[in-house]
């Protein structure tokens, strides 16, 4: 009886571990590699959540009104490893974000690079399969 139970438990464990992997999206499912964005504005909110951190940026439009953009970054752990932390992104910080707009044309984008007021450029960790290759930082590939 015990020998029959081991394969069943192993199969159930394998199926249970697939949930988070299937829930993660590929870049190309939500974002348009042919719709780059260059946004300049002030950080209005930062959400350090898994599986992706979100940075909200208030951007002044051509008519002078403000629009909030939601910028998806990598995982909080990945952002920390690239030098982005809670201290570097305080509400009110002026930043420049380069990335790719959502396919639905909403004010949502996948962040590629973030430039701080000091001029320091940080990689936001474009996510998933299908993210455009960055020839500026990796010209050899």
N, CA, C and O of each residue as an XYZ file, in Angstrom:
564
protein
N       0.810     -1.193      0.000
C       0.000      0.000      0.000
C       0.857      1.262      0.000
O       0.560      2.216     -0.718
N       1.931      1.268      0.812
C       2.809      2.423      0.893
C       3.505      2.671     -0.448
O       3.706      3.820     -0.842
N       3.868      1.600     -1.142
C       4.554      1.753     -2.429
C       3.645      2.389     -3.467
O       4.132      3.108     -4.339
N       2.347      2.151     -3.403
C       1.397      2.748     -4.344
C       1.161      4.223     -4.026
O       0.891      5.017     -4.928
N       1.258      4.583     -2.778
C       0.989      5.949     -2.346
C       2.115      6.915     -2.741
O       1.851      8.093     -2.983
N       3.333      6.449     -2.809
C       4.478      7.312     -3.133
C       4.331      7.956     -4.519
O       4.506      9.170     -4.623
N       4.019      7.209     -5.592
C       3.858      7.867     -6.892
C       2.690      8.862     -6.929
O       2.761      9.885     -7.609
N       1.622      8.554     -6.195
C       0.471      9.465     -6.149
C       0.872     10.777     -5.471
O       0.541     11.854     -5.966
N       1.569     10.695     -4.363
C       2.024     11.895     -3.655
C       2.990     12.687     -4.528
O       2.917     13.914     -4.584
N       3.897     11.986     -5.211
C       4.853     12.667     -6.090
C       4.128     13.385     -7.228
O       4.476     14.518     -7.560
N       3.143     12.751     -7.819
C       2.390     13.365     -8.918
C       1.612     14.581     -8.426
O       1.600     15.616     -9.092
N       0.968     14.470     -7.279
C       0.222     15.603     -6.722
C       1.153     16.759     -6.377
O       0.803     17.918     -6.599
N       2.320     16.465     -5.843
C       3.296     17.514     -5.515
C       3.760     18.224     -6.774
O       3.895     19.447     -6.783
N       4.003     17.479     -7.823
C       4.434     18.071     -9.095
C       3.348     18.962     -9.676
O       3.641     20.059    -10.151
N       2.112     18.514     -9.646
C       1.012     19.326    -10.177
C       0.814     20.592     -9.346
O       0.547     21.658     -9.901
N       0.939     20.490     -8.045
C       0.753     21.657     -7.171
C       1.847     22.692     -7.400
O       1.597     23.890     -7.272
N       3.042     22.253     -7.732
C       4.147     23.196     -7.947
C       4.037     23.932     -9.274
O       4.742     24.919     -9.479
N       3.181     23.487    -10.175
C       3.051     24.120    -11.487
C       2.170     25.369    -11.470
O       2.249     26.171    -12.401
N       1.350     25.560    -10.467
C       0.452     26.717    -10.402
C       1.153     28.046    -10.560
O       0.793     28.806    -11.459
N       2.158     28.375     -9.716
C       2.834     29.657     -9.843
C       3.527     29.831    -11.192
O       3.538     30.936    -11.735
N       4.095     28.779    -11.736
C       4.782     28.892    -13.020
C       3.792     29.207    -14.140
O       4.096     30.000    -15.031
N       2.626     28.598    -14.100
C       1.639     28.861    -15.140
C       1.023     30.243    -15.000
O       0.582     30.826    -15.991
N       0.989     30.769    -13.799
C       0.377     32.073    -13.568
C       1.269     33.208    -14.053
O       0.768     34.294    -14.342
N       2.560     32.990    -14.149
C       3.484     34.035    -14.583
C       3.313     34.281    -16.080
O       3.191     33.340    -16.865
N       3.306     35.530    -16.458
C       3.063     35.867    -17.853
C       4.356     36.140    -18.600
O       5.375     36.480    -17.998
N       4.308     35.990    -19.893
C       5.424     36.358    -20.749
C       5.260     37.822    -21.129
O       4.143     38.334    -21.194
N       6.382     38.492    -21.379
C       6.368     39.895    -21.790
C       5.401     40.109    -22.946
O       4.578     41.024    -22.916
N       5.503     39.263    -23.961
C       4.729     39.453    -25.192
C       3.225     39.255    -25.010
O       2.446     39.633    -25.885
N       2.808     38.671    -23.896
C       1.370     38.498    -23.682
C       0.704     39.799    -23.250
O      -0.498     39.968    -23.459
N       1.461     40.729    -22.648
C       0.877     41.969    -22.145
C       1.456     43.234    -22.745
O       0.770     44.254    -22.809
N       2.712     43.191    -23.188
C       3.384     44.410    -23.615
C       3.782     44.345    -25.084
O       3.999     43.266    -25.635
N       3.874     45.515    -25.709
C       4.149     45.612    -27.136
C       5.587     46.056    -27.370
O       5.940     47.200    -27.084
N       6.411     45.163    -27.884
C       7.818     45.471    -28.154
C       7.965     46.565    -29.204
O       9.032     47.168    -29.318
N       6.919     46.828    -29.965
C       6.953     47.872    -30.996
C       6.349     49.189    -30.508
O       6.106     50.093    -31.308
N       6.105     49.300    -29.201
C       5.530     50.526    -28.635
C       6.386     51.022    -27.468
O       5.951     50.999    -26.316
N       7.618     51.476    -27.779
C       8.469     51.974    -26.693
C       7.901     53.263    -26.104
O       7.266     54.054    -26.801
N       8.140     53.458    -24.806
C       7.727     54.684    -24.139
C       8.936     55.296    -23.443
O       9.836     54.591    -22.989
N       8.935     56.613    -23.371
C       9.955     57.389    -22.665
C       9.166     58.352    -21.787
O       8.584     59.316    -22.285
N       9.147     58.094    -20.493
C       8.312     58.857    -19.567
C       9.180     59.618    -18.570
O      10.132     59.072    -18.013
N       8.842     60.872    -18.358
C       9.513     61.693    -17.357
C       8.461     62.151    -16.361
O       7.433     62.706    -16.750
N       8.712     61.924    -15.091
C       7.735     62.324    -14.094
C       8.216     62.084    -12.686
O       9.393     61.806    -12.453
N       7.294     62.194    -11.747
C       7.580     62.007    -10.328
C       6.972     60.701     -9.832
O       5.853     60.341    -10.199
N       7.716     60.009     -9.007
C       7.216     58.784     -8.388
C       6.055     59.162     -7.468
O       6.197     60.018     -6.594
N       4.903     58.515     -7.673
C       3.755     58.772     -6.803
C       3.487     57.611     -5.847
O       2.830     57.777     -4.820
N       4.006     56.434     -6.201
C       3.792     55.251     -5.351
C       4.729     54.153     -5.827
O       5.027     54.051     -7.018
N       5.189     53.339     -4.895
C       5.982     52.157     -5.239
C       5.380     50.979     -4.496
O       5.177     51.038     -3.284
N       5.096     49.912     -5.222
C       4.540     48.701     -4.620
C       5.578     47.582     -4.745
O       5.804     47.048     -5.831
N       6.198     47.242     -3.628
C       7.210     46.183     -3.596
C       6.506     44.856     -3.362
O       6.528     44.325     -2.252
N       5.883     44.320     -4.405
C       5.119     43.086     -4.307
C       5.654     42.053     -5.296
O       6.260     42.400     -6.310
N       5.421     40.799     -4.989
C       5.773     39.724     -5.918
C       4.566     39.398     -6.769
O       3.454     39.561     -6.267
N       4.676     38.958     -7.997
C       5.938     38.595     -8.624
C       6.668     39.770     -9.275
O       7.817     39.611     -9.687
N       6.040     40.948     -9.381
C       6.706     42.109     -9.971
C       6.432     43.342     -9.135
O       5.312     43.557     -8.673
N       7.458     44.147     -8.945
C       7.279     45.434     -8.282
C       6.632     46.395     -9.283
O       6.802     46.246    -10.493
N       5.895     47.374     -8.774
C       5.245     48.376     -9.609
C       5.644     49.762     -9.137
O       5.641     50.053     -7.941
N       5.986     50.611    -10.097
C       6.319     52.001     -9.817
C       5.268     52.844    -10.516
O       5.024     52.677    -11.711
N       4.651     53.744     -9.776
C       3.629     54.625    -10.340
C       4.251     55.995    -10.520
O       4.829     56.553     -9.587
N       4.131     56.536    -11.726
C       4.787     57.790    -12.076
C       3.747     58.769    -12.597
O       2.976     58.448    -13.501
N       3.732     59.978    -12.016
C       2.856     61.041    -12.497
C       3.584     61.781    -13.609
O       4.641     62.375    -13.393
N       3.003     61.735    -14.800
C       3.611     62.307    -16.007
C       2.741     63.449    -16.505
O       1.523     63.308    -16.614
N       3.367     64.584    -16.809
C       2.629     65.727    -17.334
C       2.381     65.501    -18.829
O       3.308     65.196    -19.579
N       1.127     65.652    -19.252
C       0.764     65.452    -20.653
C       0.958     66.761    -21.430
O       1.255     67.801    -20.843
N       0.789     66.698    -22.733
C       0.970     67.865    -23.600
C       0.030     69.010    -23.226
O       0.388     70.178    -23.380
N      -1.157     68.690    -22.741
C      -2.119     69.750    -22.386
C      -1.917     70.260    -20.950
O      -2.688     71.098    -20.483
N      -0.888     69.764    -20.249
C      -0.574     70.239    -18.907
C      -1.206     69.449    -17.777
O      -0.896     69.679    -16.609
N      -2.082     68.527    -18.111
C      -2.685     67.702    -17.057
C      -1.718     66.583    -16.664
O      -0.725     66.332    -17.348
N      -2.029     65.916    -15.548
C      -1.182     64.823    -15.063
C      -1.848     63.481    -15.326
O      -3.059     63.325    -15.163
N      -1.046     62.535    -15.730
C      -1.498     61.169    -15.949
C      -0.586     60.242    -15.165
O       0.635     60.398    -15.199
N      -1.157     59.290    -14.467
C      -0.353     58.327    -13.716
C      -0.136     57.086    -14.570
O      -1.083     56.498    -15.093
N       1.123     56.702    -14.698
C       1.501     55.485    -15.405
C       1.924     54.434    -14.378
O       2.605     54.751    -13.404
N       1.522     53.198    -14.596
C       1.941     52.061    -13.780
C       3.045     51.345    -14.542
O       2.835     50.865    -15.656
N       4.216     51.277    -13.935
C       5.379     50.681    -14.588
C       5.731     49.377    -13.880
O       6.025     49.363    -12.684
N       5.696     48.295    -14.631
C       6.052     46.986    -14.068
C       7.556     46.811    -14.131
O       8.180     47.037    -15.168
N       8.134     46.403    -13.003
C       9.554     46.078    -12.956
C       9.740     44.593    -12.731
O       8.797     43.808    -12.823
N      10.957     44.229    -12.438
C      11.243     42.838    -12.115
C      10.768     42.520    -10.704
O      10.027     43.294    -10.097
N      11.193     41.393    -10.199
C      10.848     41.038     -8.827
C      11.553     41.995     -7.877
O      12.608     42.527     -8.222
N      11.002     42.226     -6.693
C      11.699     43.100     -5.747
C      13.143     42.661     -5.504
O      14.039     43.503     -5.432
N      13.374     41.374     -5.379
C      14.733     40.878     -5.159
C      15.648     41.232     -6.328
O      16.793     41.630     -6.119
N      15.155     41.091     -7.548
C      15.951     41.417     -8.730
C      16.249     42.920     -8.780
O      17.364     43.319     -9.117
N      15.262     43.749     -8.449
C      15.484     45.192     -8.440
C      16.528     45.570     -7.396
O      17.389     46.411     -7.656
N      16.460     44.957     -6.218
C      17.467     45.226     -5.188
C      18.865     44.898     -5.700
O      19.812     45.646     -5.457
N      18.994     43.779     -6.409
C      20.302     43.381     -6.942
C      20.802     44.343     -8.015
O      22.006     44.434     -8.252
N      19.892     45.056     -8.661
C      20.274     46.039     -9.686
C      20.381     47.450     -9.113
O      20.540     48.412     -9.865
N      20.295     47.584     -7.790
C      20.510     48.873     -7.150
C      19.265     49.704     -6.908
O      19.372     50.852     -6.477
N      18.087     49.156     -7.173
C      16.849     49.889     -6.916
C      16.290     49.395     -5.592
O      16.016     48.206     -5.427
N      16.122     50.318     -4.648
C      15.570     49.929     -3.360
C      14.592     50.988     -2.875
O      14.352     51.986     -3.554
N      14.035     50.762     -1.704
C      13.020     51.673     -1.170
C      13.568     53.074     -0.953
O      12.821     54.049     -1.033
N      14.858     53.188     -0.681
C      15.455     54.505     -0.475
C      15.704     55.237     -1.794
O      15.664     56.467     -1.825
N      15.958     54.517     -2.869
C      16.245     55.174     -4.146
C      14.985     55.637     -4.851
O      15.062     56.449     -5.773
N      13.834     55.144     -4.445
C      12.583     55.506     -5.100
C      11.557     56.030     -4.102
O      10.532     55.395     -3.853
N      11.842     57.167     -3.551
C      10.905     57.807     -2.636
C       9.820     58.523     -3.438
O      10.066     58.980     -4.554
N       8.637     58.617     -2.873
C       7.564     59.387     -3.499
C       8.073     60.810     -3.704
O       8.658     61.410     -2.803
N       7.841     61.340     -4.905
C       8.282     62.684     -5.246
C       9.593     62.736     -6.016
O       9.972     63.797     -6.513
N      10.295     61.603     -6.125
C      11.554     61.573     -6.871
C      11.280     61.724     -8.362
O      10.420     61.037     -8.914
N      12.014     62.628     -9.014
C      11.918     62.780    -10.463
C      12.687     61.645    -11.118
O      13.847     61.405    -10.784
N      12.051     60.947    -12.048
C      12.719     59.851    -12.753
C      12.362     59.892    -14.234
O      11.402     60.540    -14.653
N      13.163     59.185    -14.999
C      12.880     58.943    -16.407
C      12.797     57.433    -16.562
O      13.669     56.703    -16.092
N      11.750     56.972    -17.221
C      11.554     55.533    -17.431
C      11.487     55.259    -18.923
O      10.771     55.931    -19.665
N      12.239     54.271    -19.341
C      12.147     53.781    -20.715
C      11.614     52.364    -20.640
O      12.074     51.559    -19.831
N      10.650     52.068    -21.480
C      10.066     50.741    -21.461
C       9.139     50.539    -22.632
O       9.313     51.147    -23.688
N       8.146     49.678    -22.444
C       7.248     49.294    -23.532
C       5.811     49.303    -23.037
O       5.494     48.724    -21.998
N       4.951     49.964    -23.789
C       3.557     50.144    -23.399
C       2.768     48.835    -23.481
O       3.097     47.927    -24.243
N       1.728     48.779    -22.675
C       0.830     47.626    -22.687
C       0.136     47.527    -24.041
O      -0.106     48.537    -24.702
N      -0.172     46.328    -24.437
C      -0.854     46.105    -25.717
C      -2.230     46.755    -25.765
O      -2.704     47.125    -26.839
N      -2.875     46.899    -24.607
C      -4.210     47.508    -24.589
C      -4.151     49.040    -24.636
O      -5.185     49.702    -24.538
N      -2.951     49.601    -24.783
C      -2.701     51.051    -24.905
C      -3.071     51.829    -23.646
O      -3.233     53.048    -23.700
N      -3.204     51.143    -22.520
C      -3.477     51.822    -21.256
C      -2.189     52.496    -20.776
O      -1.134     52.351    -21.394
N      -2.287     53.219    -19.691
C      -1.113     53.885    -19.122
C      -0.367     52.914    -18.214
O      -0.170     53.153    -17.023
N       0.031     51.825    -18.824
C       0.771     50.762    -18.156
C       1.916     50.375    -19.065
O       1.755     50.292    -20.282
N       3.082     50.137    -18.466
C       4.246     49.780    -19.277
C       5.135     48.820    -18.507
O       5.083     48.738    -17.280
N       5.945     48.103    -19.254
C       6.981     47.262    -18.683
C       8.252     48.103    -18.699
O       8.700     48.527    -19.765
N       8.835     48.348    -17.530
C      10.029     49.186    -17.456
C      11.281     48.457    -17.896
O      11.487     47.286    -17.580
N      12.105     49.171    -18.627
C      13.390     48.636    -19.056
C      14.503     49.309    -18.252
O      15.265     48.647    -17.547
N      14.583     50.634    -18.372
C      15.600     51.414    -17.672
C      14.939     52.534    -16.888
O      13.912     53.077    -17.293
N      15.544     52.867    -15.767
C      15.081     53.956    -14.921
C      16.281     54.860    -14.681
O      17.349     54.382    -14.298
N      16.118     56.162    -14.901
C      17.200     57.111    -14.667
C      16.829     58.001    -13.493
O      15.763     58.615    -13.473
N      17.726     58.060    -12.517
C      17.524     58.862    -11.312
C      17.988     60.297    -11.553
O      18.673     60.558    -12.542
N      17.629     61.239    -10.667
C      18.044     62.634    -10.841
C      19.563     62.815    -10.945
O      20.033     63.759    -11.580
N      20.322     61.921    -10.329
C      21.791     61.998    -10.383
C      22.338     61.612    -11.748
O      23.523     61.807    -12.021
N      21.477     61.063    -12.612
C      21.925     60.565    -13.912
C      22.210     59.076    -13.902
O      22.445     58.477    -14.952
N      22.189     58.475    -12.717
C      22.434     57.041    -12.608
C      21.296     56.288    -13.289
O      20.120     56.536    -13.026
N      21.673     55.363    -14.171
C      20.689     54.556    -14.885
C      20.654     53.168    -14.264
O      21.690     52.536    -14.056
N      19.442     52.706    -13.973
C      19.254     51.398    -13.360
C      18.376     50.534    -14.253
O      17.430     51.019    -14.874
N      18.701     49.250    -14.307
C      17.933     48.288    -15.092
C      16.756     47.809    -14.269
O      16.928     47.345    -13.142
N      15.549     47.920    -14.830
C      14.336     47.522    -14.110
C      13.974     46.056    -14.307
O      13.072     45.550    -13.639
N      14.654     45.376    -15.202
C      14.418     43.951    -15.353
C      13.205     43.593    -16.160
O      12.280     42.978    -15.631
N      13.174     43.961    -17.441
C      12.052     43.571    -18.293
C      11.784     42.097    -18.117
O      12.711     41.291    -18.035
N      10.529     41.751    -18.059
C      10.161     40.414    -17.625
C       9.775     39.482    -18.749
O       9.146     39.878    -19.731
N      10.162     38.259    -18.585
C       9.599     37.184    -19.379
C      10.087     37.050    -20.804
O      10.781     37.917    -21.334
N       9.712     35.966    -21.395
C      10.049     35.660    -22.762
C       9.440     36.681    -23.699
O       8.277     37.058    -23.559
N      10.232     37.122    -24.650
C       9.723     38.056    -25.640
C      10.095     39.494    -25.371
O       9.810     40.357    -26.201
N      10.731     39.796    -24.226
C      11.155     41.166    -23.951
C      12.217     41.555    -24.976
O      13.097     40.752    -25.286
N      12.145     42.768    -25.499
C      13.127     43.191    -26.499
C      14.537     43.133    -25.952
O      14.784     43.418    -24.780
N      15.447     42.761    -26.817
C      16.850     42.693    -26.463
C      17.411     44.106    -26.445
O      17.158     44.885    -27.364
N      18.163     44.441    -25.421
C      18.718     45.783    -25.276
C      20.106     45.847    -25.869
O      21.070     45.411    -25.240
N      20.224     46.386    -27.077
C      21.533     46.471    -27.747
C      22.404     47.579    -27.160
O      23.618     47.580    -27.366
N      21.799     48.533    -26.423
C      22.597     49.610    -25.829
C      23.506     49.081    -24.732
O      24.638     49.543    -24.589
N      23.026     48.121    -23.960
C      23.840     47.620    -22.848
C      24.524     46.291    -23.172
O      25.451     45.895    -22.465
N      24.091     45.601    -24.216
C      24.680     44.317    -24.593
C      24.916     44.278    -26.103
O      24.283     43.483    -26.798
N      25.822     45.129    -26.633
C      25.973     45.216    -28.074
C      26.516     43.962    -28.744
O      26.368     43.805    -29.956
N      27.145     43.060    -27.980
C      27.757     41.883    -28.588
C      26.752     40.843    -29.047
O      27.088     39.996    -29.875
N      25.540     40.880    -28.539
C      24.601     39.801    -28.879
C      23.748     40.157    -30.023
O      22.906     39.360    -30.435
